[in-house]
Amino acid sequence: MESTTGVKGTAGFRRAALAAAMVVAPWGIVLANTSAAWETRHGGDDGTGTGALALAAAHPGAERFGMVAGMLGCLLMVPAVIGVMQLTRYRAAKLGLIGGVWTAAGYVSYFGMLSADRITLAMAARGDHPGDYAQVLDASLNTGSVIWYYLVFLTGNLIGTLLLGLALFRSRSVPVWAAAAVIGWPVLHIAGIIAASEWFEVAGAVLQAVGFAVAARCLMSRADEDTRPSGREASHALTGP
């Protein structure tokens, strides 16, 4: 009995912690994408070593801000996704599990990608031998030991989030429009890639943040389920020891 009471006593804290991550984490991704959109507003991209160095040299503050905000967002997206999975466990457990694990793996990989920006910033700050630095960056991104987690990021961010949004829709645990907002992130991400504009991705990230915030509120609204006694506990309370 004491063990059960102890577990239920922490349920409220666990639920609140997950809900807080669901609210905060996506905004780190919004800030990271906004920084990237601001850096490339007049053109340019970081698809090559030369391009990455040029952007870092022209916008070091925005680059560093986006890196830190994105890394913090990635860390918090793991518990945030676990919170979303809590909402899908009754009517869409398998879909929520697959989508959630895939999405979380994508953000873990994204953390690794963002952390490499510190090297690009350091190279850009030196300002000498840009051609050599660009070749080093290109070589570092084209090895089998690195490419795999870029693929995990890409598929987790697009397919994983799509599956997670569909799981929310099937679970009927959030309003339909909130599930659609989560699904809007991968859709607008692809649109941004096609249109070569980061602002589509900013819009998609904002939609995801709104969807996660609504999901967090729905998760907290289930708090009464943790305080409701089970059948065995109710019977024990009535009959006594």
Secondary structure, DSSP 8 states (H G I E B T S, - for coil): -HHHHHHHHHHHHHHHHHHHHHHHHHHHHHHHHHHHHHHTTTS--SSSHHHHHHHHHH-HHHHHHHHHHHHHHHHHHHHHHHHHHHHHTTTSHHHHHHHHHHHHHHHHHHHHHHHTHHHHHHHHHH-S-HHHHHHHHHHHTSSHHHHHHHHHHHHIIIIIHHHHHHHHHHHT-S-HHHHHHHHHHHHHHHHHHHHT-HHHHHHHHHHHHHHHHHHHHHHHTTHHHHHS--HHHHHHHHH--
